[in-house]
């Protein structure tokens, strides 16, 4: 048996010239060289309801595992390694930065604490390799899909960033539904040296033109800010693109920056539901509610700058952005999901110790159940938390 360090080093070196279909086998062989009986890579499906096995040298005992009822799912939900009762199996979360990708199953006759730590190192390398291959390998993308994607859904997902990003100072996590038929909603979040940027767009309609408008809106936003533009510059840039190429589309938006050093939160609201501020386990009513600007499109913003609002967050504060498809979702009895229920679910989940991605996953499950899994509008949620001086992520 070669050294664990050499096994991981060889895994990285060998990964450069293999296709996505061979990735799980490569990890399996590295695990064998480290003294494991075997490994199995599972990735989450698009809606984060189950874990799906990638093609392995040895067929997985279960091709699909439920996230809410399995030990593998517990590792995924808590982002912590779980060990079977007989001690011969561990389930290790595969995480890229703080984005949950899936879990690695590892088995051995004697899984002591030292070998478990090496399993965690193997899962970390496997996660990095999975990300490196996924952008250009359909097998890895298809593994996370349980049904056909619409064209507008394919378009929007191609423009979206990872669902979760973060540093030791800040975390941002997002979810959106209907995952396979997303139309007018889109989100973005990105980090610079001292700023977290947030965008939530909601284009009118639910068709290919709506998806195209949202994708173009994200592109205009990124092009502007990556050229040194401010929030006040981003709004007319999106407005101009919509007015020129999507003349029949209006779009609402919240676009914001959070200074991760001092907590200064600046934002522009173009006819969108106002963000919610959660502090010390409760929503501070109307704290981020301001008179909104006009929606994007039809050249409303080409001649007059938008209003940029500003406030100062406290450590531990969370800002929740959402589209109206969340609060206006109705049950079969006509009951609105509502803002209060939205905030309450997030607050209870995080009070129970769940990380932000898990809190939003649970929120989305409740939203889907509320509408009997038949969403009538796109629903997108972004949760940003400022936690300077903490041990997160």
RODO-2510 file (C-alpha; in nm, 4 decimals, decimal comma):
residues 393
     n   res          X          Y          Z
     1     x     0,0000     0,0000     0,0000
     2     x     0,1480     0,3344    -0,1052
     3     x     0,1431     0,6395     0,1174
     4     x    -0,1822     0,8312     0,1405
     5     x    -0,0112     1,1473     0,0207
     6     x     0,1210     0,9722    -0,2892
     7     x    -0,2198     0,8171    -0,3608
     8     x    -0,3811     1,1636    -0,3592
     9     x    -0,0975     1,3105    -0,5640
    10     x    -0,1320     1,0374    -0,8264
    11     x    -0,5097     1,0870    -0,8303
    12     x    -0,4686     1,4523    -0,9243
    13     x    -0,2040     1,3733    -1,1843
    14     x    -0,4100     1,0944    -1,3420
    15     x    -0,7244     1,3086    -1,3530
    16     x    -0,5888     1,5450    -1,6186
    17     x    -0,6546     1,3087    -1,9071
    18     x    -0,9670     1,1188    -1,8032
    19     x    -1,3278     1,1859    -1,8999
    20     x    -1,6073     1,2390    -1,6505
    21     x    -1,7270     0,8777    -1,6826
    22     x    -1,3919     0,7598    -1,5462
    23     x    -1,3742     0,9962    -1,2495
    24     x    -1,5444     0,7739    -0,9905
    25     x    -1,3255     0,4824    -1,0975
    26     x    -1,0154     0,6948    -1,0556
    27     x    -1,1230     0,7885    -0,7011
    28     x    -1,2054     0,4218    -0,6315
    29     x    -0,8545     0,3116    -0,7283
    30     x    -0,6978     0,5890    -0,5206
    31     x    -0,9014     0,4708    -0,2231
    32     x    -0,7847     0,1140    -0,2720
    33     x    -0,4247     0,2349    -0,2703
    34     x    -0,4980     0,4076     0,0625
    35     x    -0,6228     0,0850     0,2201
    36     x    -0,9962     0,1183     0,1597
    37     x    -1,2106    -0,1679     0,0335
    38     x    -1,3782     0,0725    -0,2026
    39     x    -1,5499     0,4058    -0,2602
    40     x    -1,8629     0,5290    -0,4337
    41     x    -1,9336     0,8854    -0,5460
    42     x    -2,2868     1,0224    -0,5170
    43     x    -2,3929     1,3631    -0,6517
    44     x    -2,7040     1,5568    -0,5593
    45     x    -2,9864     1,5915    -0,8067
    46     x    -3,0847     1,9378    -0,9267
    47     x    -3,3629     1,9765    -0,6700
    48     x    -3,1533     1,8383    -0,3818
    49     x    -3,3992     1,5617    -0,2990
    50     x    -3,1752     1,2585    -0,3633
    51     x    -2,8165     1,1492    -0,4157
    52     x    -2,7321     0,9699    -0,7404
    53     x    -2,4399     0,7290    -0,7850
    54     x    -2,1903     0,8009    -1,0612
    55     x    -2,0698     0,5074    -1,2765
    56     x    -1,8338     0,3015    -1,0571
    57     x    -1,5970     0,0067    -1,1177
    58     x    -1,8148    -0,1848    -0,8717
    59     x    -2,1873    -0,1210    -0,9045
    60     x    -2,3309     0,0856    -0,6200
    61     x    -2,5549    -0,1045    -0,3787
    62     x    -2,8109     0,1755    -0,4190
    63     x    -2,8079     0,3905    -0,7292
    64     x    -3,0196     0,6570    -0,5604
    65     x    -3,0440     0,7602    -0,1935
    66     x    -3,2997     0,9903    -0,0374
    67     x    -3,1424     1,3006     0,1173
    68     x    -3,4006     1,3268     0,3962
    69     x    -3,4006     0,9647     0,5132
    70     x    -3,0550     0,8129     0,4590
    71     x    -2,7231     0,8284     0,6432
    72     x    -2,5685     0,9590     0,3219
    73     x    -2,8316     1,2320     0,3177
    74     x    -2,7511     1,3189     0,6781
    75     x    -2,3870     1,3745     0,5793
    76     x    -2,5065     1,5978     0,2963
    77     x    -2,7545     1,7926     0,5100
    78     x    -2,5204     1,8528     0,8034
    79     x    -2,1989     1,8784     0,5979
    80     x    -2,0389     1,6369     0,8458
    81     x    -1,8957     1,2869     0,8067
    82     x    -2,1319     1,0112     0,9205
    83     x    -2,0286     0,6595     1,0230
    84     x    -2,2404     0,3453     0,9945
    85     x    -2,3369     0,1508     1,3058
    86     x    -2,1049    -0,1383     1,2187
    87     x    -1,8163     0,1072     1,1788
    88     x    -1,7188    -0,0203     0,8359
    89     x    -1,8611     0,2611     0,6253
    90     x    -1,8329     0,6387     0,6307
    91     x    -2,0272     0,8925     0,4280
    92     x    -1,8203     1,2049     0,3665
    93     x    -1,9699     1,5251     0,2208
    94     x    -1,8089     1,6420    -0,1023
    95     x    -1,7882     2,0208    -0,0802
    96     x    -1,6355     2,2710    -0,3211
    97     x    -1,5524     2,5704    -0,1040
    98     x    -1,8877     2,5712     0,0756
    99     x    -2,1008     2,4419    -0,2146
   100     x    -2,2439     2,0960    -0,1448
   101     x    -2,1933     1,8605    -0,4393
   102     x    -2,2737     1,5205    -0,2943
   103     x    -2,1137     1,2545    -0,0732
   104     x    -1,8364     0,9969    -0,0958
   105     x    -1,9022     0,6514     0,0478
   106     x    -1,5888     0,4756     0,1767
   107     x    -1,5643     0,1257     0,3227
   108     x    -1,2853    -0,0566     0,5061
   109     x    -1,2590    -0,3313     0,7713
   110     x    -1,0868    -0,0935     1,0128
   111     x    -1,1888     0,2692     0,9736
   112     x    -0,9961     0,4355     1,2530
   113     x    -0,9945     0,8124     1,3068
   114     x    -0,6770     0,8593     1,1047
   115     x    -0,8131     0,6735     0,8032
   116     x    -1,1411     0,8663     0,8273
   117     x    -0,9439     1,1913     0,8054
   118     x    -0,7799     1,0587     0,4892
   119     x    -1,1251     0,9702     0,3551
   120     x    -1,2231     1,3323     0,4104
   121     x    -0,9125     1,4444     0,2217
   122     x    -1,0029     1,2052    -0,0613
   123     x    -1,3576     1,3479    -0,0714
   124     x    -1,2183     1,7017    -0,0920
   125     x    -0,9993     1,6104    -0,3887
   126     x    -1,2879     1,4235    -0,5517
   127     x    -1,5056     1,7354    -0,5158
   128     x    -1,2460     1,9551    -0,6843
   129     x    -1,2082     1,7080    -0,9700
   130     x    -1,5859     1,6824    -1,0063
   131     x    -1,6149     2,0602    -1,0464
   132     x    -1,3264     2,0683    -1,2943
   133     x    -1,4970     1,8085    -1,5167
   134     x    -1,8613     1,9123    -1,4810
   135     x    -1,8440     2,2263    -1,6927
   136     x    -1,7754     2,0270    -2,0086
   137     x    -1,9012     1,6738    -1,9433
   138     x    -2,2654     1,5900    -2,0045
   139     x    -2,2527     1,2653    -1,8060
   140     x    -2,1802     1,4508    -1,4837
   141     x    -2,4491     1,7092    -1,5574
   142     x    -2,7066     1,4470    -1,6553
   143     x    -2,6406     1,2525    -1,3343
   144     x    -2,8069     1,5314    -1,1398
   145     x    -3,1159     1,5491    -1,3603
   146     x    -3,4264     1,3396    -1,3124
   147     x    -3,6247     1,4702    -1,6076
   148     x    -3,5871     1,6747    -1,9249
   149     x    -3,4838     2,0395    -1,9011
   150     x    -3,6720     2,3031    -2,1006
   151     x    -3,4762     2,5228    -2,3407
   152     x    -3,5287     2,8344    -2,1281
   153     x    -3,4253     2,6382    -1,8189
   154     x    -3,1066     2,5240    -1,9926
   155     x    -3,0357     2,8832    -2,0917
   156     x    -3,0795     3,0276    -1,7435
   157     x    -2,8862     2,7520    -1,5616
   158     x    -2,5941     2,8037    -1,8006
   159     x    -2,5612     3,1597    -1,6678
   160     x    -2,6047     3,0877    -1,2975
   161     x    -2,3142     3,0699    -1,0508
   162     x    -2,2784     2,7952    -0,7854
   163     x    -2,5739     2,7917    -0,5475
   164     x    -2,3508     2,8669    -0,2476
   165     x    -2,0405     3,0802    -0,2130
   166     x    -1,8640     3,2315     0,0849
   167     x    -1,5598     3,3170     0,2917
   168     x    -1,4820     3,3380     0,6631
   169     x    -1,6731     3,6698     0,6675
   170     x    -1,9792     3,6097     0,4523
   171     x    -2,1965     3,3379     0,3045
   172     x    -2,4499     3,3562     0,0221
   173     x    -2,6776     3,0717    -0,0792
   174     x    -2,9561     3,0535    -0,3391
   175     x    -3,2266     2,8194    -0,4669
   176     x    -3,4779     2,8419    -0,7506
   177     x    -3,7763     2,6479    -0,8808
   178     x    -3,9234     2,5040    -1,0963
   179     x    -3,5713     2,3738    -1,1533
   180     x    -3,6383     2,2092    -1,4910
   181     x    -3,8685     2,4781    -1,6239
   182     x    -3,7299     2,8026    -1,4817
   183     x    -3,8332     3,0939    -1,7010
   184     x    -3,7998     3,4550    -1,5913
   185     x    -3,6077     3,4381    -1,2618
   186     x    -3,2300     3,4419    -1,2222
   187     x    -2,9800     3,5138    -0,9466
   188     x    -2,6141     3,6001    -0,9175
   189     x    -2,3669     3,6330    -0,6335
   190     x    -1,9943     3,6922    -0,6497
   191     x    -1,7049     3,8002    -0,4313
   192     x    -1,4281     4,0544    -0,4640
   193     x    -1,1650     4,1329    -0,2043
   194     x    -1,4072     4,3139     0,0262
   195     x    -1,7527     4,2961    -0,1360
   196     x    -2,0284     4,0414    -0,1823
   197     x    -2,2407     4,1252    -0,4855
   198     x    -2,6020     4,0041    -0,5031
   199     x    -2,8492     4,0107    -0,7918
   200     x    -3,2032     3,8794    -0,8198
   201     x    -3,3901     3,9339    -1,1478
   202     x    -3,7515     3,8524    -1,2341
   203     x    -3,8371     3,8913    -1,6012
   204     x    -4,2003     3,9103    -1,7084
   205     x    -4,3380     3,5858    -1,8506
   206     x    -4,2305     3,2237    -1,8403
   207     x    -4,0935     3,1365    -2,1821
   208     x    -3,7727     3,1369    -2,3845
   209     x    -3,7828     3,5147    -2,4266
   210     x    -3,8113     3,5523    -2,0498
   211     x    -3,5114     3,3251    -1,9966
   212     x    -3,3195     3,5160    -2,2627
   213     x    -3,4022     3,8480    -2,0980
   214     x    -3,2822     3,7226    -1,7591
   215     x    -2,9626     3,5811    -1,9067
   216     x    -2,8975     3,9088    -2,0888
   217     x    -2,9689     4,0983    -1,7683
   218     x    -2,7102     3,8933    -1,5783
   219     x    -2,4585     3,9447    -1,8582
   220     x    -2,5121     4,3217    -1,8586
   221     x    -2,4761     4,3309    -1,4806
   222     x    -2,1525     4,1334    -1,4857
   223     x    -2,0023     4,3246    -1,7756
   224     x    -2,0701     4,6533    -1,5987
   225     x    -1,9429     4,5641    -1,2531
   226     x    -1,6367     4,3825    -1,3918
   227     x    -1,5491     4,7034    -1,5725
   228     x    -1,5601     4,9009    -1,2478
   229     x    -1,9243     5,0073    -1,2676
   230     x    -2,1330     5,0855    -0,9590
   231     x    -2,4868     4,9826    -0,8723
   232     x    -2,6058     5,3076    -1,0272
   233     x    -2,4263     5,2093    -1,3513
   234     x    -2,5641     4,8549    -1,3599
   235     x    -2,9306     4,9561    -1,3705
   236     x    -2,9173     5,1634    -1,6930
   237     x    -2,6890     4,9013    -1,8505
   238     x    -2,9537     4,6309    -1,8012
   239     x    -3,2279     4,8739    -1,9011
   240     x    -3,0533     4,9543    -2,2294
   241     x    -3,0078     4,5865    -2,3206
   242     x    -3,3718     4,5070    -2,2480
   243     x    -3,4990     4,8099    -2,4369
   244     x    -3,2908     4,7233    -2,7434
   245     x    -3,3276     4,3446    -2,7620
   246     x    -3,6303     4,2503    -2,5491
   247     x    -3,8677     4,5349    -2,6240
   248     x    -4,1782     4,3602    -2,4883
   249     x    -4,0243     4,2565    -2,1542
   250     x    -4,0239     4,4282    -1,8190
   251     x    -3,8046     4,3075    -1,5353
   252     x    -3,8002     4,3667    -1,1606
   253     x    -3,4730     4,3442    -0,9723
   254     x    -3,2864     4,3859    -0,6481
   255     x    -2,9144     4,4444    -0,6986
   256     x    -2,6940     4,4904    -0,3929
   257     x    -2,3420     4,5067    -0,2526
   258     x    -2,2349     4,4073     0,0979
   259     x    -1,9035     4,5395     0,2258
   260     x    -1,7734     4,2380     0,4172
   261     x    -1,5303     4,4509     0,6200
   262     x    -1,7718     4,6963     0,7831
   263     x    -2,1173     4,5564     0,7002
   264     x    -2,2332     4,8421     0,4792
   265     x    -2,5232     4,7158     0,2666
   266     x    -2,6181     4,9136    -0,0449
   267     x    -2,8967     4,8202    -0,2833
   268     x    -3,1231     4,9265    -0,5648
   269     x    -3,4811     4,8051    -0,5876
   270     x    -3,6563     4,8212    -0,9229
   271     x    -4,0230     4,7352    -0,8520
   272     x    -3,9224     4,4161    -0,6668
   273     x    -4,0346     4,2840    -0,3254
   274     x    -3,8091     4,4499    -0,0644
   275     x    -3,5360     4,2398     0,1005
   276     x    -3,5938     4,1096     0,4519
   277     x    -3,3465     4,1729     0,7336
   278     x    -3,3186     3,8930     0,9908
   279     x    -3,1444     3,9801     1,3168
   280     x    -3,1183     3,7766     1,6371
   281     x    -3,3695     3,5221     1,5160
   282     x    -3,6419     3,7598     1,4047
   283     x    -3,7359     3,9728     1,1063
   284     x    -3,6980     4,3473     1,1574
   285     x    -4,0177     4,4739     0,9913
   286     x    -3,9790     4,7175     0,7016
   287     x    -3,6070     4,7772     0,7774
   288     x    -3,5081     4,7411     0,4103
   289     x    -3,8329     4,8670     0,2637
   290     x    -3,7895     5,1807     0,0530
   291     x    -3,9817     5,3497    -0,2248
   292     x    -3,8916     5,1321    -0,5264
   293     x    -3,7712     5,2582    -0,8612
   294     x    -3,9533     5,1733    -1,1831
   295     x    -3,8985     4,8278    -1,3355
   296     x    -3,6230     4,7622    -1,5858
   297     x    -3,7084     4,7837    -1,9554
   298     x    -3,8680     5,0386    -2,1835
   299     x    -3,5789     5,2816    -2,1157
   300     x    -3,7149     5,3948    -1,7794
   301     x    -3,3611     5,4323    -1,6400
   302     x    -3,1579     5,5612    -1,9326
   303     x    -3,2024     5,9301    -1,8423
   304     x    -3,2263     5,9312    -1,4617
   305     x    -3,0072     5,7379    -1,2160
   306     x    -3,1700     5,4889    -0,9778
   307     x    -3,1913     5,5507    -0,6054
   308     x    -2,9142     5,3702    -0,4174
   309     x    -3,0142     5,2858    -0,0599
   310     x    -2,7711     5,2259     0,2240
   311     x    -2,7740     5,0759     0,5731
   312     x    -2,5262     4,9189     0,8149
   313     x    -2,5630     4,5548     0,9132
   314     x    -2,4663     4,4017     1,2462
   315     x    -2,2525     4,0862     1,2731
   316     x    -2,4747     3,7827     1,2299
   317     x    -2,7367     3,9690     1,0245
   318     x    -2,8974     3,7852     0,7340
   319     x    -3,0502     3,9473     0,4270
   320     x    -3,3158     3,7522     0,2391
   321     x    -3,3938     3,8341    -0,1245
   322     x    -3,6859     3,6616    -0,2939
   323     x    -3,9083     3,6805    -0,5989
   324     x    -4,2847     3,7249    -0,5753
   325     x    -4,3339     3,3657    -0,6863
   326     x    -4,2392     3,2689    -0,3296
   327     x    -4,4726     3,4832    -0,1203
   328     x    -4,7576     3,4735    -0,3734
   329     x    -4,7563     3,0946    -0,4060
   330     x    -5,1056     2,9625    -0,3278
   331     x    -5,2125     2,6269    -0,1942
   332     x    -5,4959     2,4333    -0,3562
   333     x    -5,7219     2,5983    -0,0964
   334     x    -5,6028     2,9451    -0,2015
   335     x    -5,3809     3,0071     0,1032
   336     x    -5,0878     3,2389     0,0286
   337     x    -4,7398     3,1213     0,1308
   338     x    -4,6656     3,4746     0,2475
   339     x    -4,3705     3,6688     0,3804
   340     x    -4,4219     3,5641     0,7426
   341     x    -4,4099     3,1927     0,6609
   342     x    -4,1048     3,2490     0,4375
   343     x    -3,9072     3,4155     0,7155
   344     x    -4,0282     3,1768     0,9868
   345     x    -3,9066     2,8661     0,8034
   346     x    -3,5612     3,0166     0,7468
   347     x    -3,5326     3,1386     1,1058
   348     x    -3,6359     2,8032     1,2560
   349     x    -3,4004     2,6076     1,0291
   350     x    -3,0994     2,8202     1,1155
   351     x    -3,1904     2,8292     1,4838
   352     x    -3,1765     2,4484     1,4716
   353     x    -2,8165     2,4753     1,3525
   354     x    -2,8684     2,4033     0,9851
   355     x    -2,6252     2,5802     0,7480
   356     x    -2,7733     2,8337     0,5062
   357     x    -2,7853     2,5954     0,2054
   358     x    -2,9815     2,3424     0,4106
   359     x    -3,2160     2,6096     0,5459
   360     x    -3,3016     2,7125     0,1892
   361     x    -3,3377     2,3515     0,0734
   362     x    -3,5947     2,2938     0,3469
   363     x    -3,7692     2,6194     0,2636
   364     x    -3,8010     2,5167    -0,0996
   365     x    -3,9439     2,1790     0,0021
   366     x    -4,2092     2,3550     0,2109
   367     x    -4,2886     2,5872    -0,0775
   368     x    -4,3291     2,2973    -0,3210
   369     x    -4,5470     2,1088    -0,0738
   370     x    -4,7570     2,4211    -0,0219
   371     x    -4,8415     2,4257    -0,3927
   372     x    -4,8672     2,0476    -0,4266
   373     x    -4,5453     2,0558    -0,6366
   374     x    -4,7157     2,2644    -0,9072
   375     x    -4,5542     2,6066    -0,9039
   376     x    -4,7442     2,8648    -1,1047
   377     x    -4,4566     3,1124    -1,1074
   378     x    -4,0792     3,1039    -1,0727
   379     x    -3,9593     3,1119    -0,7129
   380     x    -3,6064     3,2278    -0,6302
   381     x    -3,4503     3,2929    -0,2891
   382     x    -3,1071     3,4286    -0,1982
   383     x    -2,9876     3,4303     0,1645
   384     x    -2,6751     3,6280     0,2549
   385     x    -2,5224     3,6227     0,6033
   386     x    -2,2522     3,8550     0,7347
   387     x    -2,0503     3,6737     1,0011
   388     x    -1,7179     3,8581     1,0549
   389     x    -1,4953     3,7058     1,3204
   390     x    -1,6844     3,3749     1,3248
   391     x    -1,5475     3,0323     1,2393
   392     x    -1,7703     2,9991     0,9306
   393     x    -1,7837     2,8690     0,6684
***
